[in-house]
Amino acid sequence: KDQQVILCLQNELAAERARTASLAAQIKTSADSLRLAMQMGQALISRERRDRFRVVLTQMVICRVSGGADWKAREVEARQYTLGENVREAATAYVKQVREWWREKQGDVLGELCENLRMHDGSTKHVDKSTVLYLSSEFKRICADKSAYLGDSWPLAIFCLRLYTQQDVDIDRTLLFPDVPGFPTDDDEQSPEGRDKVYAQYRSDPEKPRNPMMFQVANLATRRRWEKFMGSDVKSEDVRQAEDGLRKFIKWQCLISAVRQHLDEPITTYRGLCRLPSAMVQDLATMRRGSLLFWPAMTSTALDRSVAQEYANQPAPEGTGNVLFVISGVSEGIALRGVSQYPREGEFLLPLFSLLEVRDVLGTENPELRCKFVGSLMTEDFRQECLLDMQHSQQALTTLALESKANEPDPVTEFERQLHQLQREAKVEALRKAELETKLAQLEAVRAGGTGVMRCCTLQ
């Protein structure tokens, strides 16, 4: 009978030890989860949508196909080269006008993005603020270590820069439209022509793409409004499109120019333009030293001469020509390689309202213009207004996260509650284990003393 009692106590003690070990493992897991939750913060979108975003973002990080540089090389530079000595005064007046348009538009850059971008979440809808917050944070995480400039930049600014580097198809893919073609993978699909063949069917659908090439819409609108501002003969339909495009993305493009980086050491960049009208090419070829060029829109250039030269040397259709710009003394702009969807292009972005001075012209058929960068005519107070607008937008995203945390069960608080409950249970089990060990020790002592069955039954 004593042996049976001892065996029962030993089995019970073994079970309690196993339970204590299990509780200890649960406590460790809960503590680790608590630390992880504190690092991640409040999740504002569903796990399923986060998983879909991560798949797309991973594809973007490793993509090697040609991006939008060829589209930018085909951008007609408007009639900005025939202004003679009045270019600076006219350009300064145009900057003031754009600032007025910027002020007239209601809302901030966050509202502009949510109003004009579309996403897929079961159905097509406007992009919501939680999506902008998530993507801004993810792009910041991906790009922050690429340069000190990106590391110091606001997440929303990085998201805006990323959008500038993307084609229409890329934006649709980022915003989770399921029928977007995948990235071209074959070697013969890596060129601009091969890439366009892959996307041709998708783009031919009148209901697709759902999002535009934002850089194309914004840049074309800014140039055409400049032409109209200077009294050029612009078709009424083109003017309406320019007004619509400028209204859509004026906050976005002004923000990008406002966050430009001021370089410690000036650099030289290159821009190849192809398929320009022959009359425009002739105007450029006959420009004199000291002439000024005004580029009203954001301007993509290359840090590698060979990239720009590739576009400037391609065959030009009849009635058109190509031009290569070599721009020295560039002291401000944004190196997009670290944030670009297509880093191999080595894109360097010149801000809105860039002014250049012609230093030399080589050749006449497909001329090379050597220019000096004078600077952007965006005034400092205009720039500060745009930065305040961005900070207001970033604060709105922060407020959204805080309000969501206040209105929904706090995962950190829930983890703490579970942790404390487990700790209390562990203390109870520890006391229970100690009690059992004491009883077992007493029973062993009674048995060793030979006091008989009666005392053993009493102890039991």
C-alpha positions as CSV (number, residue, x, y, z in Angstrom):
1,K,0.0,0.0,0.0
2,D,2.9,2.4,0.8
3,Q,4.4,1.6,-2.7
4,Q,1.1,2.4,-4.4
5,V,0.9,5.8,-2.6
6,I,4.5,6.6,-3.5
7,L,3.9,5.7,-7.2
8,C,0.9,7.9,-7.4
9,L,2.7,10.8,-5.9
10,Q,5.6,10.3,-8.3
11,N,3.4,10.2,-11.3
12,E,1.6,13.3,-10.2
13,L,4.9,15.1,-9.6
14,A,6.1,14.1,-13.1
15,A,2.9,15.5,-14.7
16,E,3.3,18.7,-12.8
17,R,6.9,19.1,-13.9
18,A,5.9,18.6,-17.5
19,R,3.2,21.2,-17.1
20,T,5.6,23.7,-15.5
21,A,8.0,23.2,-18.4
22,S,5.2,23.8,-20.9
23,L,4.2,27.0,-19.1
24,A,7.8,28.2,-19.1
25,A,7.9,27.7,-22.9
26,Q,4.6,29.5,-23.4
27,I,5.9,32.4,-21.3
28,K,9.0,32.7,-23.4
29,T,7.0,32.6,-26.6
30,S,4.6,35.3,-25.3
31,A,7.5,37.5,-24.3
32,D,9.1,37.2,-27.7
33,S,5.8,38.0,-29.4
34,L,5.4,41.0,-27.2
35,R,8.8,42.3,-28.3
36,L,7.9,41.6,-31.9
37,A,4.6,43.4,-31.6
38,M,6.3,46.4,-30.1
39,Q,8.7,46.5,-33.1
40,M,6.1,46.1,-35.8
41,G,3.5,48.5,-34.3
42,Q,-0.1,48.5,-35.2
43,A,-1.0,46.7,-38.4
44,L,-3.7,48.6,-40.3
45,I,-4.2,46.2,-43.2
46,S,-5.1,42.6,-43.3
47,R,-2.5,39.8,-43.1
48,E,-3.7,38.5,-46.5
49,R,-3.1,41.9,-48.2
50,R,0.3,42.3,-46.5
51,D,1.3,39.0,-47.9
52,R,0.3,40.0,-51.4
53,F,2.2,43.3,-51.1
54,R,5.3,41.5,-49.9
55,V,5.3,39.2,-52.9
56,V,5.0,42.2,-55.3
57,L,7.7,44.2,-53.4
58,T,10.1,41.2,-53.5
59,Q,9.7,40.9,-57.3
60,M,10.4,44.6,-57.6
61,V,13.6,44.4,-55.7
62,I,15.1,41.8,-58.0
63,C,13.6,43.0,-61.3
64,R,16.1,43.7,-64.1
65,V,13.9,44.7,-67.1
66,S,14.2,48.1,-68.8
67,G,12.2,50.7,-67.0
68,G,10.8,54.1,-68.1
69,A,14.0,55.8,-69.3
70,D,13.0,55.3,-73.0
71,W,9.6,56.9,-72.4
72,K,11.4,59.9,-70.8
73,A,13.8,60.1,-73.7
74,R,10.9,60.5,-76.1
75,E,9.4,63.4,-74.1
76,V,9.2,66.4,-76.4
77,E,10.8,69.3,-74.6
78,A,8.2,71.8,-75.8
79,R,9.1,75.2,-77.4
80,Q,11.3,76.2,-74.6
81,Y,14.5,76.9,-76.6
82,T,13.4,79.9,-78.7
83,L,12.8,82.4,-76.0
84,G,16.0,84.4,-76.4
85,E,17.0,86.9,-73.7
86,N,13.6,86.8,-71.9
87,V,13.8,83.2,-70.8
88,R,14.7,84.0,-67.1
89,E,12.0,86.6,-66.7
90,A,9.3,84.4,-68.4
91,A,10.3,81.4,-66.4
92,T,10.2,83.2,-63.1
93,A,6.7,84.4,-63.9
94,Y,5.7,80.8,-64.8
95,V,7.0,79.5,-61.5
96,K,4.8,82.1,-59.7
97,Q,1.8,80.9,-61.7
98,V,2.4,77.3,-60.9
99,R,2.6,78.2,-57.2
100,E,-0.8,79.9,-57.5
101,W,-2.2,76.7,-59.0
102,W,-0.6,74.7,-56.2
103,R,-2.3,76.9,-53.6
104,E,-5.6,76.8,-55.3
105,K,-5.8,73.0,-55.1
106,Q,-7.6,71.9,-51.9
107,G,-6.1,69.3,-49.7
108,D,-2.6,67.9,-49.3
109,V,-0.4,65.5,-51.3
110,L,-1.8,62.5,-49.4
111,G,-5.3,63.4,-50.4
112,E,-4.1,63.9,-54.0
113,L,-2.6,60.4,-54.1
114,C,-5.7,58.8,-52.6
115,E,-7.9,60.6,-55.0
116,N,-6.1,59.7,-58.2
117,L,-4.6,56.3,-57.6
118,R,-6.6,53.1,-57.9
119,M,-6.0,49.8,-56.1
120,H,-7.5,46.3,-56.1
121,D,-8.9,44.9,-52.9
122,G,-11.7,42.6,-54.0
123,S,-12.8,45.3,-56.4
124,T,-11.3,48.5,-57.9
125,K,-11.3,51.4,-55.5
126,H,-9.4,54.5,-54.5
127,V,-6.2,53.9,-52.7
128,D,-6.8,54.3,-48.9
129,K,-4.5,56.0,-46.4
130,S,-3.7,52.7,-44.7
131,T,-2.3,51.4,-48.0
132,V,-0.2,54.6,-48.4
133,L,1.1,54.2,-44.9
134,Y,2.0,50.6,-45.3
135,L,3.8,51.0,-48.7
136,S,5.6,54.2,-47.5
137,S,6.9,52.3,-44.5
138,E,7.9,49.3,-46.6
139,F,9.7,51.4,-49.3
140,K,11.5,53.3,-46.5
141,R,12.6,50.0,-44.9
142,I,13.8,48.7,-48.3
143,C,15.6,51.9,-49.4
144,A,16.8,53.5,-46.2
145,D,20.3,51.9,-46.2
146,K,20.9,52.7,-49.9
147,S,22.1,56.3,-49.2
148,A,22.2,58.8,-46.4
149,Y,19.7,61.0,-48.3
150,L,17.1,58.2,-48.3
151,G,17.8,57.2,-44.7
152,D,16.9,60.8,-43.7
153,S,13.9,61.1,-45.9
154,W,10.2,60.9,-44.9
155,P,8.6,57.6,-45.8
156,L,5.9,59.4,-47.8
157,A,8.6,61.2,-49.8
158,I,10.2,57.9,-50.7
159,F,6.9,56.5,-51.8
160,C,6.4,59.5,-54.1
161,L,9.9,59.1,-55.6
162,R,9.2,55.4,-56.2
163,L,6.0,56.3,-58.1
164,Y,8.0,58.6,-60.4
165,T,10.3,55.7,-61.5
166,Q,7.4,53.4,-62.3
167,Q,5.4,52.8,-65.5
168,D,1.6,52.5,-65.6
169,V,1.9,48.7,-65.4
170,D,4.3,48.9,-62.5
171,I,1.9,51.0,-60.4
172,D,-1.0,48.7,-61.2
173,R,1.1,45.7,-60.1
174,T,2.2,47.5,-56.9
175,L,-1.5,48.2,-56.1
176,L,-2.4,44.5,-56.4
177,F,-4.4,44.3,-59.7
178,P,-4.3,40.5,-60.2
179,D,-4.4,40.5,-64.0
180,V,-1.2,42.6,-64.5
181,P,1.4,40.7,-66.6
182,G,4.4,39.5,-64.6
183,F,7.9,41.0,-65.1
184,P,9.4,40.0,-68.4
185,T,11.9,37.2,-67.8
186,D,13.4,36.2,-71.1
187,D,16.6,37.8,-72.3
188,D,14.9,39.2,-75.5
189,E,12.3,40.8,-73.3
190,Q,14.7,43.0,-71.3
191,S,15.0,45.7,-73.9
192,P,12.3,48.5,-74.1
193,E,10.9,46.9,-77.3
194,G,10.7,43.5,-75.7
195,R,9.2,44.8,-72.6
196,D,6.5,46.7,-74.5
197,K,5.5,43.5,-76.4
198,V,4.9,41.8,-73.1
199,Y,2.7,44.6,-71.9
200,A,1.0,45.4,-75.2
201,Q,-2.1,43.3,-74.7
202,Y,-2.7,44.6,-71.2
203,R,-2.3,48.2,-72.4
204,S,-4.5,47.7,-75.4
205,D,-7.5,47.1,-73.1
206,P,-9.5,50.4,-72.9
207,E,-10.2,49.8,-69.2
208,K,-6.5,49.2,-68.5
209,P,-4.1,50.2,-67.2
210,R,-6.0,51.6,-64.2
211,N,-3.2,54.0,-63.2
212,P,-1.3,56.3,-65.5
213,M,2.4,56.8,-66.0
214,M,2.4,59.6,-63.4
215,F,5.7,61.1,-64.6
216,Q,4.4,61.2,-68.2
217,V,1.1,62.9,-67.2
218,A,2.7,65.4,-64.9
219,N,5.6,66.3,-67.1
220,L,3.5,66.7,-70.3
221,A,0.9,68.8,-68.5
222,T,3.6,71.1,-67.0
223,R,5.3,71.6,-70.5
224,R,2.0,72.3,-72.3
225,R,0.9,74.7,-69.7
226,W,4.2,76.5,-70.2
227,E,3.6,76.7,-73.9
228,K,0.2,78.1,-73.3
229,F,1.6,80.5,-70.8
230,M,4.0,81.8,-73.4
231,G,1.2,82.3,-75.9
232,S,2.1,79.4,-78.2
233,D,-0.5,77.9,-80.5
234,V,-1.6,74.9,-78.5
235,K,-4.7,72.9,-79.4
236,S,-7.7,73.4,-77.1
237,E,-7.9,69.7,-76.4
238,D,-4.2,69.6,-75.4
239,V,-4.8,72.6,-73.1
240,R,-7.7,70.8,-71.4
241,Q,-5.6,67.6,-71.0
242,A,-2.7,69.7,-69.6
243,E,-5.0,71.4,-67.1
244,D,-6.4,68.0,-66.0
245,G,-3.0,66.5,-65.6
246,L,-1.7,69.5,-63.7
247,R,-4.6,69.4,-61.3
248,K,-4.2,65.7,-60.7
249,F,-0.5,65.6,-59.7
250,I,0.6,69.2,-59.0
251,K,1.1,68.5,-55.3
252,W,3.0,65.3,-56.0
253,Q,5.5,66.7,-58.5
254,C,6.1,69.9,-56.5
255,L,6.8,67.7,-53.5
256,I,9.4,65.7,-55.4
257,S,11.2,68.9,-56.4
258,A,11.0,70.3,-52.9
259,V,12.8,67.3,-51.4
260,R,15.7,67.6,-53.8
261,Q,19.1,67.1,-52.5
262,H,21.7,69.8,-52.5
263,L,25.0,68.2,-53.5
264,D,28.3,69.0,-51.8
265,E,30.2,68.5,-55.0
266,P,28.6,69.4,-58.4
267,I,28.3,66.5,-60.9
268,T,27.8,66.0,-64.6
269,T,24.7,64.3,-65.9
270,Y,23.5,63.4,-69.4
271,R,20.1,63.5,-71.2
272,G,19.5,61.9,-74.6
273,L,16.3,62.9,-76.4
274,C,15.1,61.1,-79.5
275,R,12.5,61.7,-82.2
276,L,12.4,65.5,-81.7
277,P,10.9,67.5,-84.6
278,S,13.6,68.5,-87.1
279,A,12.8,72.2,-86.6
280,M,13.4,71.9,-82.9
281,V,16.7,70.0,-83.4
282,Q,17.8,72.8,-85.8
283,D,16.9,75.5,-83.2
284,L,19.0,73.7,-80.6
285,A,21.9,73.2,-83.0
286,T,22.2,76.9,-83.7
287,M,22.1,78.1,-80.1
288,R,24.8,80.4,-79.1
289,R,27.1,80.3,-76.1
290,G,25.4,81.9,-73.1
291,S,21.9,81.2,-74.3
292,L,19.5,79.9,-71.6
293,L,17.3,76.9,-71.6
294,F,14.4,76.4,-69.3
295,W,13.0,73.0,-68.5
296,P,9.7,73.6,-66.7
297,A,9.0,70.0,-65.8
298,M,11.0,67.4,-63.8
299,T,13.8,66.1,-66.0
300,S,15.3,62.7,-66.0
301,T,19.0,62.5,-66.7
302,A,21.6,59.7,-66.5
303,L,24.8,59.6,-64.4
304,D,26.3,57.3,-67.1
305,R,26.9,59.0,-70.5
306,S,26.5,55.7,-72.3
307,V,22.9,55.3,-71.1
308,A,21.9,58.7,-72.6
309,Q,24.1,58.2,-75.7
310,E,22.1,55.0,-76.4
311,Y,19.0,57.0,-77.0
312,A,20.7,59.9,-78.8
313,N,22.3,57.5,-81.3
314,Q,19.3,55.5,-82.3
315,P,17.9,55.8,-85.8
316,A,15.4,58.7,-86.0
317,P,12.3,58.6,-88.3
318,E,12.1,61.0,-91.1
319,G,11.4,64.5,-90.0
320,T,12.9,64.0,-86.6
321,G,16.3,64.0,-84.9
322,N,18.1,63.2,-81.7
323,V,20.0,65.4,-79.2
324,L,22.4,64.7,-76.4
325,F,22.7,67.1,-73.5
326,V,25.8,67.1,-71.4
327,I,25.0,69.1,-68.2
328,S,27.9,70.1,-65.9
329,G,27.8,71.8,-62.5
330,V,24.6,70.0,-61.4
331,S,24.4,71.0,-57.7
332,E,20.8,69.8,-56.8
333,G,18.5,67.0,-57.7
334,I,17.8,63.5,-56.7
335,A,19.8,60.3,-57.4
336,L,17.0,57.8,-57.9
337,R,19.1,54.6,-58.1
338,G,18.5,53.7,-54.4
339,V,14.7,54.1,-54.7
340,S,14.1,53.2,-58.3
341,Q,12.2,50.2,-59.6
342,Y,14.9,50.1,-62.3
343,P,18.2,50.9,-60.5
344,R,20.3,49.9,-63.5
345,E,19.2,53.0,-65.4
346,G,21.2,55.2,-62.9
347,E,18.6,58.0,-63.1
348,F,19.3,61.4,-61.7
349,L,16.3,63.7,-61.5
350,L,16.6,67.4,-62.1
351,P,13.9,69.4,-60.3
352,L,11.0,71.5,-61.7
353,F,12.0,74.8,-63.3
354,S,15.6,73.9,-64.1
355,L,17.6,76.6,-65.9
356,L,20.6,75.7,-68.1
357,E,23.2,77.9,-69.8
358,V,24.6,76.7,-73.2
359,R,28.4,76.5,-73.2
360,D,29.0,74.8,-76.5
361,V,27.2,73.0,-79.4
362,L,28.8,70.1,-81.3
363,G,27.4,69.0,-84.6
364,T,24.3,70.0,-86.5
365,E,22.4,66.8,-87.6
366,N,22.2,65.2,-84.1
367,P,23.9,67.8,-82.0
368,E,25.5,67.6,-78.6
369,L,24.7,70.5,-76.3
370,R,27.1,71.1,-73.5
371,C,25.4,73.1,-70.8
372,K,26.0,74.4,-67.3
373,F,23.3,73.9,-64.7
374,V,22.2,77.2,-63.3
375,G,19.7,76.0,-60.8
376,S,16.0,75.5,-60.1
377,L,13.8,78.6,-60.1
378,M,11.6,77.1,-57.4
379,T,11.8,79.7,-54.6
380,E,12.7,78.8,-51.1
381,D,9.4,79.9,-49.7
382,F,7.5,77.8,-52.3
383,R,9.7,74.8,-51.4
384,Q,9.0,75.3,-47.7
385,E,5.3,75.3,-48.4
386,C,5.6,72.0,-50.2
387,L,7.6,70.5,-47.3
388,L,5.0,71.6,-44.8
389,D,2.3,70.0,-47.0
390,M,4.3,66.8,-46.9
391,Q,4.7,67.0,-43.1
392,H,1.0,67.5,-42.7
393,S,0.4,64.4,-44.8
394,Q,2.9,62.4,-42.9
395,Q,1.3,63.5,-39.6
396,A,-2.1,62.4,-40.9
397,L,-0.8,58.9,-41.5
398,T,0.7,58.9,-38.0
399,T,-2.6,60.0,-36.5
400,L,-4.4,57.3,-38.5
401,A,-2.1,54.7,-36.9
402,L,-2.6,56.1,-33.4
403,E,-6.4,56.4,-33.7
404,S,-6.6,52.8,-35.0
405,K,-4.5,51.6,-32.0
406,A,-6.8,53.5,-29.6
407,N,-10.1,52.2,-31.2
408,E,-9.1,48.5,-31.6
409,P,-7.8,45.9,-29.1
410,D,-4.2,46.7,-28.5
411,P,-2.1,43.6,-29.3
412,V,0.7,44.7,-26.9
413,T,-1.8,45.0,-24.0
414,E,-3.3,41.6,-24.9
415,F,0.2,40.0,-25.0
416,E,0.9,41.6,-21.6
417,R,-2.4,40.2,-20.2
418,Q,-1.6,36.7,-21.5
419,L,1.9,36.9,-20.1
420,H,0.8,37.9,-16.6
421,Q,-1.8,35.1,-16.6
422,L,0.8,32.6,-17.6
423,Q,3.1,33.9,-14.9
424,R,0.4,33.6,-12.3
425,E,-0.4,30.0,-13.4
426,A,3.3,29.2,-13.2
427,K,3.5,30.4,-9.6
428,V,0.5,28.3,-8.7
429,E,2.1,25.3,-10.3
430,A,5.4,25.9,-8.6
431,L,3.6,26.0,-5.3
432,R,1.7,22.8,-6.2
433,K,5.0,21.1,-7.2
434,A,6.7,22.1,-4.0
435,E,3.8,20.8,-2.0
436,L,3.9,17.5,-3.8
437,E,7.7,17.2,-3.3
438,T,7.2,17.9,0.4
439,K,4.5,15.2,0.7
440,L,6.7,12.8,-1.1
441,A,9.6,13.5,1.2
442,Q,7.4,13.1,4.2
443,L,6.1,9.8,2.9
444,E,9.6,8.5,2.2
445,A,10.6,9.5,5.7
446,V,7.6,7.7,7.3
447,R,8.3,4.6,5.3
448,A,12.0,4.6,6.2
449,G,11.0,5.0,9.9
450,G,8.8,1.8,9.8
451,T,5.9,3.3,11.6
452,G,3.4,1.1,9.8
453,V,0.4,1.3,7.6
454,M,-1.7,3.5,10.0
455,R,0.6,6.5,9.8
456,C,1.0,6.1,6.1
457,C,-2.8,6.2,5.7
458,T,-3.1,9.2,8.0
459,L,-0.5,11.1,5.8
460,Q,-2.4,10.1,2.7
